[in-house]
Amino acid sequence: MEISKFKKELLPITGNERGEFLRSLKHYVYLYCEITEDNKRLPIYIGKGKGDRCLSHLNKLEDPSSSKNKKIRNLLIEKRLSIDILAYGLENQTSIAIESACIDLMGIDNLENLVRGQGDNFKRMPLSQLTNLKMKKTIEIDKKHIGVAILINTNYNPNMGDLELFEITRGIWPKSQKSVAEKISAKYAYATHKGVIKEIYEIYDWVPAGTQQYFTRKLNPERLAKCPFEFVGRKASNEIRDLYIGKIIKKERSYGNTFIPVGVEL
């Protein structure tokens, strides 16, 4: 199908009427959808904008480096592409929040989005954990459970399973971070996102990065050269996990450090 023809089918008005309609939407959140054989509309891309922003992704479909373009082009050819408006009449900040929440809900791995949206993303979390975060309820790690809080803010997403979470926590790390753990003889690794403990692992040993097999991620060779270590371990006992998971660790400010000693005197 020709792109110009598809645009006219989506927006069959022109001139002043077209401009008036687009202005009336104000800021909005839109979905590119795949229409299935049973006429379900499955989101493949979520975006925000105003004016004719929702049509802009149709303008450069020949770029072979973009998986999003390839997906849209194929659906367009098969006449199985739709553009839906999810919410409109919004202020800009509201559209940002809705876009981010929708990407959180769908999971970025299930979409053609390259980034997770703007603003303070990944608000999605269990209610009990959000309560601890918003009310700033912290817990101090007992010295018997000395370890390192590993900040996984960059790689974490709320749809991760156990194996994915373990693999972004155990590696791969530079010598300086490994040294933080070894200096205090850390027994445990506390995977934390926005300060909230998501999981706890017992550390058995530190080994060269890549020693263990990774099933849910590929190790970047450039990062591997700079970050040559990972730990061997497993989930901590349920007794320890029940104490801390979902709570916020009382710890020193990170100042950008990924490893923070916990269970030591502050």
C-alpha positions as MATLAB code, in Angstrom:
seq = 'MEISKFKKELLPITGNERGEFLRSLKHYVYLYCEITEDNKRLPIYIGKGKGDRCLSHLNKLEDPSSSKNKKIRNLLIEKRLSIDILAYGLENQTSIAIESACIDLMGIDNLENLVRGQGDNFKRMPLSQLTNLKMKKTIEIDKKHIGVAILINTNYNPNMGDLELFEITRGIWPKSQKSVAEKISAKYAYATHKGVIKEIYEIYDWVPAGTQQYFTRKLNPERLAKCPFEFVGRKASNEIRDLYIGKIIKKERSYGNTFIPVGVEL';
ca = [
       0.000    0.000    0.000;
       1.310    3.498   -0.813;
       2.159    5.495    2.279;
       0.303    8.583    1.070;
      -2.837    6.515    0.475;
      -2.549    4.924    3.926;
      -2.235    8.358    5.555;
      -5.385    9.540    3.773;
      -7.273    6.479    4.986;
      -6.157    7.181    8.548;
      -6.904   10.899    8.373;
      -9.474   11.531    5.614;
      -9.641   15.315    6.072;
      -7.504   18.112    4.641;
      -6.754   21.817    4.939;
      -8.168   23.837    7.818;
     -10.314   20.949    8.975;
      -7.260   18.723    9.331;
      -5.370   21.394   11.260;
      -8.336   22.048   13.549;
      -8.676   18.354   14.303;
      -4.985   17.870   15.128;
      -4.941   20.958   17.358;
      -7.975   19.668   19.234;
      -6.028   16.553   20.260;
      -3.447   18.685   22.103;
      -0.785   16.255   23.398;
      -1.650   12.601   22.938;
      -0.353    9.037   23.273;
      -0.536    6.793   20.219;
      -0.021    3.126   19.362;
       1.214    1.447   16.207;
      -0.713   -1.826   16.146;
      -0.470   -5.141   14.360;
      -3.889   -6.390   13.270;
      -4.045  -10.156   13.745;
      -6.064  -12.690   11.770;
      -8.841  -12.547   14.374;
      -8.776   -8.725   14.232;
      -6.990   -8.126   17.508;
      -4.935   -4.934   17.615;
      -1.589   -5.701   19.266;
       0.611   -2.689   20.111;
       4.095   -2.841   18.580;
       5.150    0.740   19.331;
       4.031    3.366   21.851;
       4.692    7.066   21.425;
       3.578   10.544   22.413;
       3.336   13.805   20.543;
       1.078   16.468   19.101;
       0.051   17.564   15.625;
       0.794   14.831   13.088;
       3.612   13.271   15.117;
       1.869    9.893   15.016;
       2.315    9.769   11.231;
       6.011   10.685   11.246;
       7.212    7.065   11.574;
       5.850    6.395    8.088;
       8.274    8.840    6.486;
      11.570    6.886    6.643;
      10.607    3.261    6.278;
      13.466    2.495    3.907;
      16.086    2.701    6.664;
      17.336   -0.925    6.831;
      19.011   -0.456   10.228;
      15.721   -0.002   12.075;
      13.767   -3.083   13.159;
      10.825   -0.773   13.876;
      10.803    0.454   10.273;
      11.034   -3.095    8.954;
       8.124   -4.217   11.138;
       5.952   -1.251   10.138;
       6.794   -1.647    6.443;
       5.901   -5.342    6.440;
       2.599   -4.736    8.227;
       1.828   -1.911    5.824;
       2.417   -4.166    2.811;
       0.249   -6.880    4.370;
      -2.467   -4.302    5.176;
      -2.279   -5.240    8.850;
      -1.131   -1.909   10.296;
      -3.212    0.472   12.378;
      -2.464    3.642   14.311;
      -4.612    4.063   17.412;
      -4.897    7.076   19.725;
      -4.820    5.877   23.322;
      -5.332    9.203   25.141;
      -5.635   12.817   23.980;
      -6.405   16.321   25.193;
      -3.424   16.071   27.510;
      -0.744   18.353   28.878;
       2.787   17.402   27.848;
       3.818   16.017   31.253;
       0.700   13.894   31.435;
       1.391   12.403   28.009;
       4.950   11.591   29.123;
       3.641    9.795   32.219;
       1.061    7.785   30.251;
       3.589    6.802   27.586;
       6.057    5.598   30.222;
       3.379    3.699   32.143;
       2.205    1.933   28.981;
       5.737    0.916   28.034;
       6.214   -0.390   31.575;
       3.003   -2.392   31.283;
       3.781   -3.891   27.874;
       7.488   -4.411   28.531;
       9.981   -2.802   26.171;
      11.115   -6.233   24.943;
       7.623   -6.697   23.494;
       7.731   -3.412   21.583;
       9.756   -1.771   18.834;
      10.583    1.174   21.128;
      14.320    1.677   21.580;
      13.982    3.626   24.834;
      11.607    3.425   27.750;
      10.123    6.881   27.344;
      10.895   10.076   29.209;
      10.628   11.227   32.775;
      10.783    9.143   35.925;
      10.248    5.748   34.335;
       9.512    2.380   35.844;
       7.057    3.518   38.462;
       5.500    0.074   38.175;
       6.146   -2.042   41.265;
       4.187   -4.122   43.788;
       2.026   -1.990   46.081;
       3.878   -3.122   49.200;
       7.203   -2.002   47.703;
       5.783    1.329   46.558;
       4.538    1.915   50.104;
       8.054    1.466   51.447;
       9.493    3.729   48.744;
       7.017    6.599   49.080;
       6.965    6.492   52.885;
      10.769    6.153   52.970;
      10.652    3.083   55.186;
      14.243    1.823   55.358;
      15.774   -1.274   56.892;
      19.312   -1.731   58.129;
      21.115   -4.864   56.982;
      22.244   -7.011   59.903;
      26.005   -7.448   60.114;
      25.435  -11.205   59.833;
      24.164  -10.498   56.310;
      26.986   -8.219   55.221;
      27.107   -7.631   51.506;
      26.912   -5.149   48.657;
      23.849   -3.366   47.339;
      24.197   -3.620   43.568;
      22.353   -0.859   41.727;
      20.633   -2.328   38.659;
      18.702    0.803   37.666;
      20.023    0.850   34.081;
      19.222   -2.735   33.115;
      16.193   -3.557   35.256;
      12.639   -3.775   33.956;
       9.543   -4.896   35.892;
       8.796   -7.799   33.543;
      12.041   -9.647   34.303;
      11.973  -13.253   35.410;
      14.293  -14.819   37.970;
      17.035  -15.761   35.511;
      17.128  -12.358   33.812;
      17.364  -10.594   37.170;
      20.155  -12.889   38.332;
      22.155  -12.424   35.142;
      22.128   -8.609   35.278;
      23.152   -8.734   38.952;
      25.972  -11.298   38.913;
      27.954   -9.588   36.168;
      29.774   -8.094   34.557;
      31.785   -5.796   36.825;
      35.125   -3.952   36.887;
      37.899   -4.832   39.316;
      37.090   -1.747   41.419;
      33.570   -3.030   42.147;
      34.783   -6.536   42.871;
      37.277   -4.996   45.304;
      34.445   -3.263   47.196;
      32.834   -6.649   47.781;
      36.070   -8.416   48.674;
      37.217   -5.673   51.033;
      34.279   -6.313   53.359;
      34.110  -10.066   52.642;
      30.604   -9.613   51.274;
      28.421  -12.678   51.752;
      25.428  -11.387   49.846;
      24.556   -9.334   46.769;
      21.408   -7.213   47.112;
      19.916   -6.377   43.714;
      18.338   -2.948   44.147;
      16.272   -0.736   41.874;
      15.575    2.815   43.027;
      16.754    1.694   46.443;
      14.200   -1.131   46.698;
      15.620   -4.633   47.196;
      14.404   -6.810   44.326;
      16.366   -9.979   45.096;
      19.216  -11.286   47.272;
      21.958  -13.692   46.228;
      24.515  -15.554   48.290;
      27.992  -14.966   46.844;
      30.162  -18.076   46.594;
      33.130  -16.674   44.698;
      34.314  -14.165   42.094;
      35.442  -15.533   38.726;
      36.508  -14.159   35.326;
      33.558  -12.697   33.419;
      32.081  -15.098   30.914;
      33.017  -18.155   32.983;
      29.326  -18.802   33.487;
      26.884  -19.134   30.637;
      24.402  -16.327   30.041;
      21.003  -17.308   28.678;
      19.096  -14.000   28.664;
      21.752  -11.474   27.652;
      24.735  -11.105   25.357;
      27.960   -9.772   26.821;
      29.249   -6.684   25.059;
      32.931   -7.311   24.112;
      33.900   -3.698   24.864;
      32.333   -3.799   28.302;
      33.776   -7.266   28.883;
      37.281   -5.862   28.362;
      36.677   -3.207   31.021;
      34.590   -5.352   33.360;
      36.275   -8.750   33.644;
      34.548  -10.159   36.759;
      31.293  -11.799   37.828;
      30.217  -13.654   40.927;
      29.100  -17.242   41.335;
      26.110  -17.638   43.601;
      22.478  -18.464   44.091;
      19.362  -17.047   45.715;
      19.720  -16.480   49.426;
      17.648  -18.521   51.868;
      13.954  -17.665   52.181;
      14.607  -16.620   55.765;
      16.908  -13.818   54.590;
      14.816  -12.942   51.547;
      11.697  -12.561   53.694;
      13.552  -10.091   55.885;
      14.631   -7.697   53.164;
      12.991   -8.084   49.735;
      10.713   -5.155   48.917;
      12.304   -2.928   51.521;
      14.717   -0.027   51.134;
      18.254   -0.526   52.418;
      19.576    2.059   54.806;
      22.930    2.817   53.202;
      25.377    5.523   52.316;
      24.690    7.716   49.316;
      25.975    5.996   46.171;
      27.500    9.042   44.407;
      27.204    7.090   41.162;
      28.844    3.923   42.523;
      27.167    0.681   41.503;
      28.309   -1.299   44.579;
      27.512    0.016   48.084;
      28.631   -1.882   51.210;
      25.729   -2.803   53.512;
      25.676   -4.571   56.869;
      28.659   -2.493   57.921;
      28.767    0.470   60.276;
      27.607    3.643   58.522;
];
